[in-house]
Amino acid sequence: MKTIRFKQTKNDYGYKTYSANVKNTTDFSFKSFSVNVKLLNANKTVIDTQPIFINDWDKGQTNRFEFTTNKRFSNYNIVKDLVD
């Protein structure tokens, strides 16, 4: 999770979409998997949290993680939420 790097892929009407392709490099397949992306301002204050949900993520499979926001942020943290 620490190596995920989101890049802006869209900018529509003040909302920006950020995406990252993420490969499941574990020895496990996940029925459901979710993370929260905490958006931080320059003072490292959380200004928004964006959830990402993935279903049926098989070992070795690559999925697109994506979120959309209208908040301006300087950095982000990815927090593992739920593993099933």
All heavy atoms as an XYZ file, in Angstrom:
701
protein
N       0.816     -1.197      0.000
C       0.000      0.000      0.000
C       0.861      1.263      0.000
O       0.467      2.261     -0.569
C      -0.919      0.029      1.224
C      -1.978     -1.049      1.264
S      -3.325     -0.804      0.114
C      -2.844     -1.862     -1.220
N       2.036      1.184      0.614
C       2.880      2.369      0.719
C       3.461      2.809     -0.620
O       3.892      3.943     -0.763
C       4.015      2.115      1.710
C       3.523      1.941      3.130
C       4.658      1.648      4.076
C       4.112      1.422      5.461
N       5.136      1.090      6.423
N       3.468      1.909     -1.603
C       4.074      2.240     -2.893
C       3.066      2.744     -3.918
O       3.446      3.089     -5.031
C       4.808      1.019     -3.468
O       3.861     -0.032     -3.675
C       5.914      0.550     -2.531
N       1.792      2.809     -3.575
C       0.775      3.268     -4.518
C       0.977      4.760     -4.792
O       1.106      5.561     -3.876
C      -0.647      3.025     -3.973
C      -0.899      1.534     -3.803
C      -1.694      3.638     -4.901
C      -2.196      1.219     -3.105
N       1.000      5.103     -6.088
C       1.156      6.500     -6.496
C      -0.008      6.868     -7.399
O      -0.122      6.388     -8.521
C       2.470      6.711     -7.255
C       3.708      6.405     -6.433
C       3.902      7.441     -5.334
N       5.005      7.080     -4.481
C       4.896      6.703     -3.219
N       3.709      6.631     -2.659
N       5.941      6.390     -2.504
N      -0.893      7.731     -6.897
C      -2.029      8.189     -7.678
C      -1.601      9.309     -8.614
O      -0.794     10.154     -8.245
C      -3.138      8.708     -6.757
C      -3.898      7.617     -6.067
C      -3.557      7.233     -4.783
C      -4.934      6.962     -6.702
C      -4.248      6.221     -4.141
C      -5.640      5.951     -6.071
C      -5.295      5.577     -4.785
N      -2.173      9.292     -9.826
C      -1.950     10.357    -10.798
C      -3.300     10.903    -11.229
O      -4.268     10.155    -11.353
C      -1.213      9.812    -12.021
C       0.197      9.385    -11.717
C       0.902      8.941    -12.964
C       2.319      8.516    -12.602
N       3.049      8.025    -13.737
N      -3.358     12.209    -11.454
C      -4.600     12.813    -11.918
C      -4.890     12.324    -13.331
O      -4.028     12.389    -14.214
C      -4.497     14.329    -11.894
C      -5.783     15.003    -12.303
C      -5.658     16.508    -12.337
O      -4.921     17.089    -11.566
N      -6.393     17.123    -13.243
N      -6.112     11.830    -13.548
C      -6.492     11.310    -14.862
C      -7.631     12.090    -15.508
O      -7.869     11.937    -16.700
C      -6.889      9.819    -14.765
O      -7.928      9.670    -13.797
C      -5.697      8.960    -14.365
N      -8.326     12.921    -14.731
C      -9.461     13.703    -15.250
C      -9.611     14.981    -14.459
O      -9.252     15.032    -13.292
C     -10.749     12.900    -15.074
C     -11.395     12.406    -16.317
C     -12.766     11.857    -15.964
C     -13.044     10.604    -16.732
N     -14.345     10.048    -16.451
N     -10.195     15.981    -15.103
C     -10.515     17.237    -14.438
C     -11.812     17.748    -15.053
O     -11.801     18.343    -16.120
C      -9.388     18.250    -14.615
C      -9.617     19.514    -13.820
O     -10.656     19.699    -13.191
N      -8.650     20.412    -13.855
N     -12.936     17.469    -14.393
C     -14.251     17.838    -14.910
C     -15.005     18.707    -13.915
O     -15.292     18.273    -12.800
C     -15.098     16.587    -15.186
C     -14.596     15.793    -16.373
O     -14.103     16.412    -17.333
O     -14.692     14.549    -16.336
N     -15.303     19.937    -14.312
C     -16.169     20.825    -13.529
C     -15.685     21.012    -12.091
O     -16.471     21.019    -11.157
C     -17.612     20.322    -13.547
C     -18.146     20.107    -14.937
C     -18.250     18.838    -15.468
C     -18.499     21.207    -15.717
C     -18.714     18.648    -16.763
C     -18.962     21.023    -17.008
C     -19.073     19.750    -17.523
O     -19.529     19.563    -18.808
N     -14.370     21.136    -11.913
C     -13.808     21.354    -10.587
C     -13.537     20.091     -9.796
O     -12.979     20.141     -8.704
N     -13.921     18.936    -10.317
C     -13.645     17.647     -9.662
C     -12.530     16.938    -10.419
O     -12.589     16.810    -11.641
C     -14.894     16.757     -9.640
C     -15.898     17.180     -8.613
C     -16.822     18.172     -8.893
C     -15.904     16.610     -7.344
C     -17.747     18.583     -7.946
C     -16.820     17.014     -6.395
C     -17.735     18.000     -6.699
O     -18.632     18.406     -5.752
N     -11.539     16.503     -9.677
C     -10.406     15.795    -10.279
C     -10.461     14.322     -9.891
O     -10.771     13.984     -8.756
C      -9.094     16.415     -9.815
C      -8.942     17.841    -10.295
C      -7.666     18.460     -9.814
C      -7.594     19.910    -10.293
N      -6.411     20.588     -9.789
N     -10.155     13.480    -10.866
C     -10.101     12.039    -10.639
C      -8.647     11.610    -10.605
O      -7.852     12.017    -11.460
C     -10.858     11.283    -11.760
O     -12.210     11.709    -11.763
C     -10.801      9.781    -11.537
N      -8.311     10.794     -9.609
C      -6.964     10.272     -9.433
C      -7.025      8.752     -9.512
O      -7.929      8.136     -8.943
C      -6.401     10.702     -8.076
C      -6.257     12.203     -7.966
C      -7.318     12.991     -7.549
C      -5.061     12.815     -8.297
C      -7.201     14.374     -7.472
C      -4.934     14.203     -8.215
C      -6.005     14.973     -7.799
O      -5.876     16.334     -7.722
N      -6.065      8.156    -10.220
C      -6.073      6.708    -10.437
C      -4.688      6.121    -10.225
O      -3.672      6.796    -10.413
C      -6.503      6.389    -11.875
O      -7.770      6.903    -12.143
N      -4.687      4.835     -9.872
C      -3.447      4.064     -9.754
C      -3.780      2.608    -10.054
O      -4.792      2.091     -9.585
C      -2.857      4.194     -8.351
N      -2.949      1.968    -10.851
C      -3.095      0.536    -11.087
C      -2.318     -0.191     -9.999
O      -1.131      0.076     -9.800
C      -2.574      0.155    -12.462
C      -3.452      0.700    -13.564
O      -4.648      0.871    -13.383
N      -2.860      0.992    -14.703
N      -2.994     -1.104     -9.307
C      -2.397     -1.781     -8.150
C      -2.489     -3.285     -8.353
O      -3.564     -3.825     -8.594
C      -3.120     -1.375     -6.844
C      -2.475     -2.042     -5.638
C      -3.125      0.139     -6.688
N      -1.343     -3.947     -8.227
C      -1.285     -5.399     -8.377
C      -1.326     -6.067     -7.009
O      -0.642     -5.641     -6.076
C      -0.007     -5.805     -9.111
C       0.062     -7.283     -9.409
C       1.271     -7.627    -10.256
C       1.252     -9.107    -10.599
N       2.362     -9.441    -11.501
N      -2.112     -7.119     -6.893
C      -2.172     -7.911     -5.669
C      -0.964     -8.843     -5.670
O      -0.955     -9.871     -6.332
C      -3.476     -8.711     -5.611
C      -3.573     -9.582     -4.382
O      -2.655     -9.668     -3.576
N      -4.697    -10.250     -4.230
N       0.060     -8.462     -4.934
C       1.306     -9.236     -4.881
C       1.351    -10.185     -3.684
O       2.384    -10.789     -3.426
C       2.527     -8.298     -4.838
O       2.409     -7.454     -3.686
C       2.618     -7.449     -6.100
N       0.224    -10.306     -2.983
C       0.171    -11.208     -1.836
C      -0.101    -12.633     -2.312
O      -0.347    -12.866     -3.501
C      -0.942    -10.795     -0.844
O      -2.220    -11.090     -1.427
C      -0.852     -9.320     -0.477
N      -0.086    -13.555     -1.403
C      -0.429    -14.942     -1.701
C      -1.917    -15.202     -1.491
O      -2.337    -16.354     -1.429
C       0.382    -15.890     -0.808
C       1.861    -15.907     -1.180
O       2.180    -15.713     -2.377
O       2.703    -16.101     -0.277
N      -2.709    -14.146     -1.377
C      -4.124    -14.262     -1.048
C      -5.008    -13.657     -2.125
O      -4.630    -12.695     -2.786
C      -4.429    -13.569      0.289
C      -3.593    -14.064      1.421
C      -2.479    -13.357      1.826
C      -3.919    -15.242      2.075
C      -1.696    -13.814      2.874
C      -3.144    -15.708      3.121
C      -2.025    -15.000      3.521
N      -6.210    -14.214     -2.264
C      -7.271    -13.597     -3.045
C      -8.257    -12.999     -2.051
O      -8.520    -13.594     -1.007
C      -7.973    -14.643     -3.913
O      -7.099    -15.108     -4.913
N      -8.776    -11.824     -2.373
C      -9.664    -11.121     -1.454
C     -11.077    -11.075     -2.022
O     -11.278    -10.665     -3.170
C      -9.171     -9.689     -1.213
C      -7.800     -9.631     -0.609
C      -6.683     -9.422     -1.401
C      -7.632     -9.796      0.751
C      -5.425     -9.369     -0.845
C      -6.368     -9.752      1.317
C      -5.260     -9.539      0.514
N     -12.022    -11.480     -1.227
C     -13.437    -11.376     -1.590
C     -13.829     -9.902     -1.635
O     -14.529     -9.456     -2.535
C     -14.273    -12.138     -0.568
C     -15.732    -12.179     -0.846
C     -16.420    -13.024      0.206
C     -17.912    -13.030      0.030
N     -18.552    -13.812      1.097
N     -13.384     -9.154     -0.633
C     -13.564     -7.704     -0.617
C     -12.340     -7.073      0.021
O     -11.736     -7.637      0.921
C     -14.839     -7.310      0.133
O     -14.762     -7.710      1.475
N     -11.984     -5.908     -0.484
C     -10.800     -5.203     -0.017
C     -11.101     -3.715     -0.101
O     -11.664     -3.253     -1.099
C      -9.608     -5.539     -0.921
C      -8.303     -4.973     -0.458
C      -7.493     -5.687      0.398
C      -7.890     -3.727     -0.887
C      -6.281     -5.164      0.828
C      -6.686     -3.202     -0.466
C      -5.886     -3.926      0.396
N     -10.776     -2.986      0.937
C     -11.000     -1.548      0.885
C      -9.892     -0.797      1.598
O      -9.255     -1.318      2.519
C     -12.365     -1.176      1.468
O     -12.417     -1.467      2.828
N      -9.671      0.405      1.121
C      -8.714      1.319      1.742
C      -9.363      2.696      1.812
O     -10.322      2.984      1.085
C      -7.384      1.417      0.956
C      -6.631      0.108      0.983
C      -7.596      1.897     -0.463
N      -8.849      3.521      2.687
C      -9.231      4.927      2.751
C      -8.029      5.754      2.344
O      -6.916      5.517      2.818
C      -9.666      5.318      4.164
C     -11.041      4.787      4.499
O     -11.935      4.812      3.674
N     -11.205      4.297      5.705
N      -8.264      6.716      1.468
C      -7.220      7.652      1.070
C      -7.496      8.949      1.819
O      -8.519      9.601      1.591
C      -7.223      7.893     -0.454
C      -6.111      8.858     -0.837
C      -7.085      6.574     -1.208
N      -6.615      9.276      2.746
C      -6.762     10.507      3.533
C      -6.001     11.622      2.831
O      -4.784     11.540      2.653
C      -6.238     10.302      4.951
C      -7.082      9.325      5.738
C      -6.656      9.255      7.176
C      -7.611      8.330      7.922
N      -7.424      8.428      9.352
N      -6.731     12.644      2.424
C      -6.146     13.788      1.730
C      -5.698     14.813      2.760
O      -6.460     15.174      3.654
C      -7.172     14.401      0.778
C      -7.805     13.423     -0.217
C      -8.809     14.149     -1.092
C      -6.763     12.699     -1.035
N      -4.458     15.269      2.615
C      -3.834     16.158      3.594
C      -3.498     17.504      2.977
O      -3.063     17.569      1.817
C      -2.542     15.524      4.132
C      -2.617     14.080      4.617
C      -1.230     13.538      4.907
C      -3.499     13.974      5.836
N      -3.648     18.574      3.772
C      -3.205     19.884      3.305
C      -1.718     20.057      3.655
O      -1.076     19.140      4.156
C      -4.085     21.006      3.860
C      -3.968     21.189      5.356
O      -3.072     20.661      6.019
N      -4.896     21.957      5.916
N      -1.191     21.231      3.402
C       0.237     21.497      3.639
C       0.631     21.351      5.108
O       1.781     21.062      5.425
C       0.601     22.887      3.135
N      -0.332     21.538      6.029
C      -0.064     21.391      7.461
C      -0.247     19.956      7.949
O      -0.261     19.711      9.152
C      -0.985     22.314      8.258
C      -0.703     23.764      7.982
O       0.427     24.164      7.769
N      -1.754     24.564      7.941
N      -0.466     19.032      7.006
C      -0.682     17.606      7.305
C      -1.986     17.352      8.056
O      -2.129     16.389      8.771
C       0.512     17.012      8.042
C       1.819     17.174      7.291
C       2.732     16.028      7.503
C       4.065     16.263      6.835
N       4.141     15.878      5.495
N      -2.957     18.252      7.868
C      -4.290     18.080      8.424
C      -5.146     17.328      7.405
O      -5.128     17.664      6.216
C      -4.927     19.452      8.717
O      -4.098     20.148      9.654
C      -6.328     19.313      9.280
N      -5.896     16.346      7.868
C      -6.789     15.606      6.977
C      -7.945     16.512      6.581
O      -8.664     17.026      7.443
C      -7.321     14.322      7.660
C      -8.332     13.615      6.766
C      -6.184     13.382      8.028
N      -8.106     16.730      5.281
C      -9.181     17.605      4.797
C     -10.300     16.806      4.116
O     -11.381     17.348      3.884
C      -8.637     18.683      3.842
C      -7.884     18.052      2.676
C      -7.768     19.668      4.600
C      -7.508     19.022      1.586
N     -10.051     15.548      3.823
C     -11.065     14.694      3.212
C     -10.573     13.251      3.268
O      -9.369     13.000      3.309
C     -11.307     15.109      1.758
C     -12.591     14.560      1.172
O     -13.458     14.093      1.943
O     -12.737     14.601     -0.058
N     -11.515     12.316      3.254
C     -11.192     10.892      3.204
C     -12.005     10.264      2.089
O     -13.220     10.434      2.039
C     -11.497     10.197      4.546
O     -10.717     10.830      5.569
C     -11.149      8.722      4.495
N     -11.313      9.574      1.197
C     -11.957      8.939      0.055
C     -11.826      7.418      0.184
O     -10.717      6.890      0.219
C     -11.295      9.386     -1.248
C     -11.492     10.850     -1.559
C     -12.925     11.130     -1.932
O     -13.577     10.351     -2.614
N     -13.431     12.270     -1.484
N     -12.943      6.697      0.259
C     -12.883      5.236      0.331
C     -12.744      4.618     -1.057
O     -13.264      5.154     -2.039
C     -14.224      4.860      0.957
C     -15.143      5.948      0.521
C     -14.300      7.197      0.424
N     -12.036      3.509     -1.127
C     -11.909      2.731     -2.362
C     -12.238      1.288     -2.020
O     -11.693      0.732     -1.065
C     -10.485      2.831     -2.951
C     -10.180      4.284     -3.322
C     -10.333      1.904     -4.153
C      -8.762      4.518     -3.766
N     -13.133      0.687     -2.808
C     -13.571     -0.693     -2.581
C     -13.259     -1.541     -3.806
O     -13.540     -1.131     -4.935
C     -15.078     -0.744     -2.323
C     -15.524      0.073     -1.153
C     -16.026      1.345     -1.329
C     -15.423     -0.434      0.136
C     -16.428      2.117     -0.250
C     -15.821      0.332      1.229
C     -16.329      1.603      1.029
N     -12.705     -2.719     -3.562
C     -12.406     -3.679     -4.626
C     -13.030     -5.016     -4.233
O     -12.854     -5.470     -3.104
C     -10.876     -3.862     -4.812
C     -10.190     -2.526     -5.091
C     -10.581     -4.895     -5.892
C     -10.551     -1.880     -6.402
N     -13.750     -5.629     -5.162
C     -14.333     -6.950     -4.913
C     -13.644     -7.996     -5.782
O     -13.228     -7.701     -6.908
C     -15.834     -6.947     -5.230
C     -16.609     -6.129     -4.240
O     -16.354     -6.180     -3.036
N     -17.560     -5.355     -4.719
N     -13.534     -9.209     -5.238
C     -12.980    -10.356     -5.971
C     -11.617    -10.048     -6.588
O     -11.416    -10.152     -7.794
C     -13.968    -10.825     -7.050
C     -15.303    -11.221     -6.451
O     -15.296    -11.888     -5.395
O     -16.341    -10.864     -7.025
N     -10.678     -9.680     -5.731
C      -9.326     -9.320     -6.165
C      -8.437    -10.546     -6.007
O      -8.035    -10.915     -4.908
C      -8.820     -8.155     -5.324
C      -7.611     -7.467     -5.856
C      -7.082     -7.535     -7.105
C      -6.764     -6.575     -5.128
N      -5.980     -6.743     -7.215
C      -5.762     -6.145     -6.019
C      -6.765     -6.104     -3.834
C      -4.759     -5.260     -5.627
C      -5.773     -5.224     -3.453
C      -4.785     -4.797     -4.329
N      -8.124    -11.196     -7.115
C      -7.355    -12.436     -7.099
C      -5.854    -12.181     -6.983
O      -5.357    -11.124     -7.386
C      -7.624    -13.242     -8.377
C      -9.045    -13.754     -8.458
O      -9.643    -14.008     -7.389
O      -9.562    -13.882     -9.584
N      -5.170    -13.178     -6.468
C      -3.705    -13.131     -6.364
C      -3.124    -12.890     -7.758
O      -3.529    -13.530     -8.726
C      -3.212    -14.463     -5.779
C      -1.723    -14.599     -5.710
C      -1.320    -15.877     -5.031
C      -1.430    -17.034     -5.989
N      -0.821    -18.255     -5.460
N      -2.220    -11.921     -7.880
C      -1.572    -11.606     -9.143
C      -2.365    -10.676    -10.052
O      -1.858    -10.226    -11.074
N      -3.597    -10.353     -9.695
C      -4.462     -9.504    -10.514
C      -4.169     -8.033    -10.259
O      -3.913     -7.623     -9.132
C      -5.915     -9.814    -10.187
C      -6.928     -8.982    -10.954
C      -8.355     -9.335    -10.554
O      -8.626    -10.432    -10.093
N      -9.247     -8.397    -10.713
N      -4.266     -7.229    -11.320
C      -4.109     -5.783    -11.206
C      -5.484     -5.133    -11.313
O      -6.255     -5.452    -12.215
C      -3.180     -5.236    -12.311
O      -1.898     -5.860    -12.178
C      -3.030     -3.729    -12.215
N      -5.774     -4.233    -10.385
C      -7.024     -3.469    -10.382
C      -6.713     -1.987    -10.369
O      -5.656     -1.566     -9.874
C      -7.884     -3.801     -9.159
C      -8.713     -5.040     -9.339
O      -8.755     -5.624    -10.417
N      -9.378     -5.456     -8.287
N      -7.660     -1.207    -10.861
C      -7.521      0.246    -10.823
C      -8.157      0.779     -9.554
O      -9.330      0.534     -9.288
C      -8.189      0.880    -12.028
C      -8.110      2.425    -11.944
C      -8.365      3.026    -13.251
N      -7.131      2.864    -13.998
C      -6.781      3.618    -15.022
N      -7.566      4.546    -15.447
N      -5.643      3.429    -15.631
N      -7.371      1.489     -8.755
C      -7.867      2.205     -7.588
C      -8.123      3.629     -8.060
O      -7.276      4.224     -8.727
C      -6.821      2.222     -6.471
C      -6.681      0.944     -5.695
C      -6.938     -0.287     -6.245
C      -6.261      0.988     -4.381
C      -6.798     -1.455     -5.511
C      -6.114     -0.169     -3.634
C      -6.387     -1.397     -4.202
N      -9.287      4.181     -7.701
C      -9.653      5.496     -8.220
C     -10.519      6.249     -7.218
O     -11.334      5.649     -6.526
C     -10.413      5.285     -9.530
C     -10.646      6.507    -10.342
C     -11.185      6.148    -11.721
O     -12.395      5.867    -11.834
O     -10.380      6.140    -12.668
N     -10.303      7.564     -7.148
C     -11.173      8.420     -6.347
C     -11.307      9.778     -7.025
O     -10.470     10.163     -7.842
C     -10.671      8.565     -4.905
C      -9.388      9.329     -4.752
C      -9.392     10.707     -4.550
C      -8.168      8.682     -4.790
C      -8.203     11.416     -4.392
C      -6.971      9.370     -4.631
C      -6.994     10.736     -4.433
N     -12.387     10.484     -6.696
C     -12.666     11.807     -7.252
C     -12.902     12.774     -6.098
O     -13.565     12.441     -5.128
C     -13.913     11.759     -8.161
O     -13.673     10.810     -9.200
C     -14.216     13.109     -8.767
N     -12.338     13.975     -6.232
C     -12.500     14.980     -5.189
C     -12.463     16.386     -5.784
O     -11.896     16.589     -6.865
C     -11.408     14.840     -4.107
O     -11.674     15.753     -3.046
C     -10.016     15.090     -4.653
N     -13.067     17.313     -5.074
C     -12.956     18.724     -5.442
C     -12.070     19.472     -4.439
O     -11.952     20.681     -4.488
C     -14.333     19.386     -5.530
C     -15.052     19.421     -4.202
O     -14.680     18.728     -3.263
N     -16.099     20.221     -4.120
N     -11.442     18.727     -3.537
C     -10.562     19.323     -2.522
C      -9.146     19.475     -3.077
O      -8.661     18.620     -3.809
C     -10.497     18.439     -1.271
C     -11.839     18.087     -0.671
C     -12.463     19.262      0.008
C     -13.741     18.800      0.694
N     -14.562     19.844      1.127
N      -8.495     20.564     -2.677
C      -7.080     20.754     -3.005
C      -6.263     20.137     -1.881
O      -6.475     20.468     -0.712
C      -6.751     22.230     -3.119
C      -7.357     22.859     -4.324
C      -6.952     24.305     -4.399
N      -6.906     24.683     -5.799
C      -6.252     25.710     -6.259
N      -5.568     26.478     -5.447
N      -6.264     25.980     -7.538
N      -5.340     19.260     -2.223
C      -4.529     18.602     -1.205
C      -3.061     18.599     -1.617
O      -2.731     18.711     -2.794
C      -5.040     17.182     -0.935
C      -5.010     16.254     -2.115
C      -3.945     15.384     -2.302
C      -6.053     16.235     -3.035
C      -3.922     14.525     -3.387
C      -6.043     15.377     -4.111
C      -4.974     14.515     -4.294
N      -2.194     18.487     -0.613
C      -0.752     18.490     -0.841
C      -0.172     17.086     -0.867
O       0.829     16.829     -1.525
C      -0.036     19.282      0.258
O      -0.485     20.600      0.275
N      -0.811     16.200     -0.103
C      -0.302     14.835      0.029
C      -1.469     13.929      0.414
O      -2.574     14.404      0.652
C       0.804     14.790      1.089
C       1.788     13.668      0.845
O       1.522     12.750      0.069
N       2.920     13.724      1.520
N      -1.193     12.654      0.514
C      -2.217     11.705      0.937
C      -1.582     10.540      1.673
O      -0.394     10.247      1.491
C      -3.043     11.197     -0.257
C      -2.221     10.543     -1.339
C      -1.876      9.196     -1.271
C      -1.786     11.269     -2.442
C      -1.125      8.596     -2.260
C      -1.042     10.681     -3.432
C      -0.709      9.348     -3.341
O       0.044      8.766     -4.324
N      -2.378      9.898      2.507
C      -2.000      8.661      3.187
C      -3.032      7.607      2.819
O      -4.224      7.902      2.766
C      -1.987      8.815      4.716
C      -0.821      9.616      5.205
O       0.236      9.659      4.584
N      -0.992     10.264      6.332
N      -2.567      6.399      2.620
C      -3.474      5.290      2.324
C      -3.524      4.398      3.545
O      -2.500      3.957      4.054
C      -2.983      4.502      1.100
C      -2.904      5.431     -0.114
C      -3.906      3.305      0.839
C      -2.196      4.839     -1.285
N      -4.750      4.189      4.034
C      -4.952      3.404      5.246
C      -5.782      2.176      4.895
O      -6.882      2.307      4.344
C      -5.689      4.240      6.325
C      -5.883      3.429      7.584
C      -4.933      5.524      6.605
N      -5.224      1.013      5.170
C      -5.967     -0.224      4.923
C      -7.179     -0.250      5.818
O      -7.092     -0.014      7.015
C      -5.048     -1.422      5.187
C      -5.665     -2.747      4.815
C      -4.673     -3.874      4.876
C      -3.865     -3.886      6.136
N      -3.057     -5.052      6.336
N      -8.320     -0.548      5.233
C      -9.574     -0.493      5.966
C     -10.078     -1.884      6.325
O     -10.215     -2.221      7.478
C     -10.616      0.267      5.147
C     -11.923      0.470      5.870
O     -11.903      0.588      7.102
O     -12.957      0.520      5.206
N     -10.332     -2.708      5.325
C     -10.962     -3.992      5.566
C     -10.384     -5.038      4.628
O     -10.287     -4.803      3.427
C     -12.477     -3.883      5.323
C     -13.291     -5.159      5.367
C     -13.327     -5.717      6.776
C     -14.686     -4.893      4.865
N      -9.990     -6.146      5.190
C      -9.518     -7.270      4.391
C     -10.372     -8.464      4.759
O     -10.586     -8.754      5.928
C      -8.020     -7.569      4.659
C      -7.570     -8.758      3.835
C      -7.165     -6.351      4.366
N     -10.876     -9.160      3.767
C     -11.775    -10.275      3.991
C     -11.227    -11.540      3.358
O     -10.702    -11.530      2.298
C     -13.133     -9.915      3.402
C     -14.258    -10.746      3.937
O     -14.052    -11.443      4.942
O     -15.338    -10.645      3.353
